[in-house]
């Protein structure tokens, strides 16, 4: 996540755009996932969509993926 964020600069704003639960994701084993999407603005990117994927592992939710477009 740090490498992705260094090039786009500091976060200026973020608004939750939606969430979806799923049992399957491309290239990942079946499991419990939540895919969260945010509209965001960064210092070096005025309009971005952040996608955060969390997976349930041993009773706890952990970040499994982070993408900025």
N, C-alpha and C positions, 0 to 999 in steps of 0.2 A: 504494500500500500504506500509506503514511504516514497518509493521510486516513482510511482504514478503521480503522486501529489507534488513532488518537487518541481516538476516542469510547469504545472498550472498555477502554482502559487498558493497563497493563503485562502482559506474558505472565507467568503464574504456573506453568503446567505445559503440557506437550504430549506426546502419545503417538501414535506412528504407527498408523493404523488400516488402511491398505492402499494399494496402488498398482496402477495399471492402465496398460498401454501401449495406444495406439490410433493409427490412421492418419488418423482423421477426428474433427472436433469441430464442433458447430453454429456456423455463422458464421465459420469459419476455413478457410483453404485446406488441402487434404490435405497431410500431412507426418508426421513422427515426433513423437509426444507421449507424455508420461507425466503421468498425473493422480494426484496423491498426496493422501491424506486423513488428517487428524489430529484427534484429540479434544483439545480445549484448554480451558484455564481462564484468564481474564483478570481483572484487578482489578475491572472493571465488568461482567463477563459470566461468570457462574459455570460455564456449560456452553456450549461452542461447537464447531462443526465447521469446521475450516479446510480449504480445498481449494486446492492449489497446482498449476498446470499449467506444465510446462516443455516447450519445443520445441527440436528440434535445428536449429541454423542454422549452416551452414558448418563443421560438425564440432564445434561447441560447443553445450552445453545452456544455454538462457537461460530465465528466468522469463517466461511469456507471460500468466499470469493468477493472481489471488489473490482468494479469496472467503471471507468469514466468515459463518456462519449460526448 
